[in-house]
Structures are given as C-alpha cells and as structure tokens.
Amino acid sequence: MSSWSQKIWSDWGIATSEPDEISRDPNVLWTTRCCRIKSKTGGIPQELYQSSLPQRFLRRMAQLGVPHAIISDLYGLHFPDVWMPFYDTAPSDLDIAQRQTLGNLIGRQARQRGLTLLSFYNNSPVMSRPYFEILSYSGLQIVYHTRLPENI
C-alpha cells in the first residue's frame, strides 16, 4: 500500500483499489467529481460538466452501462438522467457543516437507488482531498481509484 493510500484510509476510511477489482459488484455506484467549467444553461451531466475528466468518465460509464453519477458540490449526486441548473460552487467554498450535509445527502441518494458501495474516480489523490472528506460523511463504503475500469 502506498503512503497516499495509507493516508486516505487513516484520515477518511476510504480504501483504494484498481477499478476492475470492484467492477462485478452490483451495488456499486461509479462516481467522479464535478468541475469548474460548466454550461451556463445547465443540463444533464454530459451537457453541464464541460471538463475532460468528467466527460471521459461519462463516456466510459455509458459504454459500460453501469450506474454512475457526478459528485456535485451543490446537489450531491447528479445522475445521468437528471437535469440540473448551472451552479458555481467549489468544494473549497463549503465549511465543515456543509461538507457533512453534502456527504449525508450523497449517502441518502445512493441508498435510495439501492447502491451501497461508491467508487470514486479522480486522477489525482491530492485534488481529491475535499471529496474524500465529503464522502466520508456518506455512510457508504467508499473505494478510490485513479483510473477507469477496462471492462465490467
């Protein structure tokens, strides 16, 4: 286990793994973070989030046909079939109470869809820090990885 993996586990109780290790679990919700560059007109995730990371994630998840969502810093989980208005909130804008509330909301949203394991993809553990904190309040089992699954 790398030192950053150990830190993520000790600070937030979030495991790390290769995405293909959890790909067969039917209770997995695949997620990634939102981004700063958004369509001002709002939209479903593919329309709203304009940066390459969420776009790459959304294309791959659609190819694989698995449950997935974007972690919104305002709305919690933004599922592919849900239209949301534009927002300009960054995780750094949220205080500890707001991060706890957002984490609790994410947990409720996932459980409402029968999903209990949340897979969080982001290419940088350092840039994931605020999301680790938010997700630690979800009450879900969280697994982090830095690459997308090859197949499921």
The 8 nearest C-alpha neighbors of each residue, nearest first, counted from 0:
[[1, 4, 5, 2, 3, 15, 16, 6],
 [2, 0, 4, 3, 5, 6, 15, 7],
 [1, 3, 5, 4, 6, 0, 7, 8],
 [2, 4, 6, 5, 1, 7, 124, 0],
 [5, 3, 1, 7, 2, 6, 0, 15],
 [4, 6, 2, 8, 3, 7, 9, 1],
 [5, 7, 3, 9, 8, 4, 10, 2],
 [8, 6, 4, 10, 5, 9, 11, 13],
 [7, 9, 12, 13, 5, 6, 11, 14],
 [8, 10, 6, 7, 12, 11, 5, 13],
 [11, 9, 7, 8, 6, 12, 13, 5],
 [12, 10, 13, 8, 135, 7, 9, 132],
 [13, 11, 8, 9, 10, 14, 7, 135],
 [12, 14, 8, 141, 11, 7, 142, 15],
 [15, 13, 142, 8, 143, 141, 12, 16],
 [16, 14, 143, 142, 144, 4, 13, 17],
 [17, 15, 144, 18, 143, 142, 14, 20],
 [16, 18, 19, 20, 144, 15, 146, 21],
 [19, 17, 148, 20, 21, 16, 22, 144],
 [18, 20, 22, 148, 21, 17, 149, 150],
 [21, 19, 18, 17, 22, 16, 23, 148],
 [22, 20, 19, 23, 24, 18, 17, 27],
 [21, 23, 19, 151, 24, 20, 18, 148],
 [24, 22, 21, 151, 25, 20, 19, 27],
 [23, 25, 26, 22, 21, 27, 116, 20],
 [26, 24, 27, 23, 114, 22, 28, 65],
 [27, 25, 114, 24, 115, 116, 28, 113],
 [28, 26, 116, 117, 25, 24, 114, 29],
 [27, 29, 117, 67, 66, 118, 114, 116],
 [30, 28, 67, 118, 117, 27, 66, 119],
 [31, 29, 119, 68, 69, 67, 118, 120],
 [30, 32, 120, 69, 119, 70, 121, 53],
 [33, 31, 70, 69, 34, 71, 30, 121],
 [32, 34, 71, 70, 69, 48, 53, 31],
 [35, 33, 36, 48, 50, 32, 37, 53],
 [34, 36, 37, 33, 87, 89, 50, 48],
 [37, 35, 49, 34, 50, 48, 38, 47],
 [38, 36, 48, 47, 49, 35, 39, 85],
 [37, 39, 47, 40, 41, 85, 48, 46],
 [40, 38, 85, 41, 37, 47, 84, 86],
 [39, 41, 38, 85, 42, 84, 47, 37],
 [42, 40, 84, 85, 47, 39, 38, 83],
 [43, 41, 82, 47, 46, 83, 44, 84],
 [42, 44, 82, 46, 81, 45, 79, 47],
 [45, 43, 47, 46, 79, 48, 42, 77],
 [44, 46, 43, 47, 48, 54, 57, 79],
 [47, 45, 42, 44, 43, 48, 38, 49],
 [46, 48, 38, 42, 44, 37, 41, 45],
 [49, 47, 37, 44, 46, 50, 45, 34],
 [48, 50, 37, 36, 47, 51, 54, 38],
 [51, 49, 52, 36, 48, 53, 54, 34],
 [50, 52, 54, 53, 55, 49, 56, 48],
 [53, 51, 55, 54, 50, 56, 121, 122],
 [54, 52, 56, 55, 51, 57, 50, 48],
 [53, 55, 51, 57, 56, 52, 58, 50],
 [56, 54, 52, 58, 53, 57, 51, 59],
 [57, 55, 53, 59, 54, 58, 60, 52],
 [58, 56, 54, 60, 59, 55, 53, 61],
 [57, 59, 61, 55, 56, 60, 54, 62],
 [60, 58, 62, 56, 61, 57, 63, 55],
 [59, 61, 63, 57, 62, 58, 64, 65],
 [60, 62, 64, 58, 63, 59, 57, 65],
 [63, 61, 59, 60, 64, 58, 65, 57],
 [62, 64, 60, 61, 65, 59, 151, 150],
 [65, 63, 61, 62, 60, 66, 59, 67],
 [64, 66, 63, 60, 67, 61, 29, 28],
 [67, 65, 28, 29, 64, 68, 27, 60],
 [68, 66, 29, 28, 30, 65, 78, 60],
 [69, 67, 78, 30, 77, 76, 79, 70],
 [68, 70, 77, 31, 30, 32, 76, 33],
 [69, 71, 32, 76, 75, 33, 31, 77],
 [72, 70, 75, 74, 73, 33, 76, 69],
 [71, 73, 90, 88, 89, 74, 75, 70],
 [72, 74, 71, 75, 88, 86, 101, 89],
 [75, 73, 71, 76, 72, 77, 101, 70],
 [76, 74, 71, 105, 70, 101, 73, 104],
 [75, 77, 70, 69, 68, 105, 71, 78],
 [78, 76, 69, 68, 71, 70, 75, 79],
 [77, 79, 68, 81, 80, 76, 67, 69],
 [80, 78, 44, 81, 43, 68, 77, 67],
 [79, 81, 78, 43, 82, 44, 77, 68],
 [82, 80, 43, 78, 79, 83, 77, 44],
 [81, 83, 43, 42, 80, 84, 41, 44],
 [84, 82, 42, 41, 43, 81, 85, 77],
 [83, 85, 41, 42, 86, 40, 82, 39],
 [86, 84, 41, 39, 40, 83, 38, 87],
 [87, 85, 88, 84, 73, 41, 37, 39],
 [86, 88, 89, 85, 35, 37, 73, 72],
 [87, 89, 72, 86, 73, 92, 90, 93],
 [88, 90, 92, 91, 72, 87, 93, 35],
 [91, 89, 92, 93, 72, 129, 88, 130],
 [90, 92, 89, 93, 129, 94, 88, 72],
 [93, 91, 89, 90, 88, 94, 72, 97],
 [94, 92, 91, 90, 97, 98, 95, 89],
 [93, 95, 97, 96, 98, 92, 91, 90],
 [94, 96, 98, 97, 99, 93, 100, 133],
 [95, 97, 99, 98, 94, 100, 93, 101],
 [98, 96, 100, 94, 99, 95, 93, 101],
 [99, 97, 95, 101, 133, 96, 100, 93],
 [98, 100, 102, 96, 97, 101, 136, 103],
 [99, 101, 97, 103, 98, 102, 104, 96],
 [100, 102, 104, 98, 103, 99, 75, 97],
 [103, 101, 137, 136, 133, 99, 105, 134],
 [102, 104, 137, 100, 106, 101, 105, 136],
 [103, 105, 101, 107, 102, 106, 75, 108],
 [106, 104, 75, 102, 108, 103, 107, 76],
 [105, 107, 137, 103, 109, 104, 108, 138],
 [108, 106, 104, 110, 105, 109, 111, 103],
 [107, 109, 105, 111, 106, 110, 104, 76],
 [110, 108, 114, 106, 112, 111, 107, 105],
 [109, 111, 113, 114, 107, 112, 108, 115],
 [112, 110, 108, 109, 113, 107, 114, 106],
 [111, 113, 110, 109, 114, 108, 107, 115],
 [112, 114, 110, 111, 109, 115, 26, 108],
 [115, 113, 26, 110, 109, 112, 27, 116],
 [114, 116, 26, 139, 110, 117, 140, 113],
 [117, 115, 27, 140, 26, 139, 141, 114],
 [116, 118, 28, 141, 27, 29, 140, 119],
 [117, 119, 29, 142, 30, 143, 141, 28],
 [120, 118, 143, 30, 31, 142, 117, 29],
 [121, 119, 31, 144, 145, 143, 30, 118],
 [122, 120, 145, 123, 31, 127, 119, 144],
 [121, 123, 145, 146, 120, 124, 144, 52],
 [124, 122, 126, 125, 121, 127, 145, 120],
 [123, 125, 127, 126, 128, 122, 121, 3],
 [126, 124, 127, 123, 128, 3, 129, 122],
 [125, 127, 123, 124, 128, 129, 121, 122],
 [128, 126, 124, 130, 125, 129, 131, 123],
 [127, 129, 131, 130, 126, 125, 132, 124],
 [130, 128, 132, 131, 127, 90, 133, 91],
 [131, 129, 133, 127, 132, 128, 134, 90],
 [132, 130, 128, 134, 129, 133, 135, 127],
 [131, 133, 129, 135, 130, 134, 11, 128],
 [134, 132, 102, 130, 98, 135, 131, 136],
 [135, 133, 131, 137, 102, 136, 132, 130],
 [134, 136, 132, 133, 137, 11, 131, 138],
 [135, 137, 102, 134, 99, 138, 103, 133],
 [138, 136, 106, 102, 103, 134, 139, 135],
 [137, 139, 136, 106, 140, 135, 103, 134],
 [140, 138, 137, 115, 116, 141, 106, 117],
 [139, 141, 116, 117, 115, 138, 142, 13],
 [142, 140, 117, 13, 118, 116, 139, 14],
 [143, 141, 14, 118, 15, 13, 119, 117],
 [144, 142, 15, 119, 118, 120, 14, 16],
 [143, 145, 120, 16, 146, 15, 17, 18],
 [146, 144, 122, 121, 120, 123, 147, 143],
 [147, 145, 144, 122, 120, 148, 18, 121],
 [146, 148, 18, 149, 120, 145, 56, 59],
 [149, 147, 18, 19, 150, 146, 151, 22],
 [150, 148, 147, 19, 151, 18, 59, 146],
 [151, 149, 148, 63, 19, 22, 147, 18],
 [150, 22, 23, 63, 19, 149, 148, 65]]
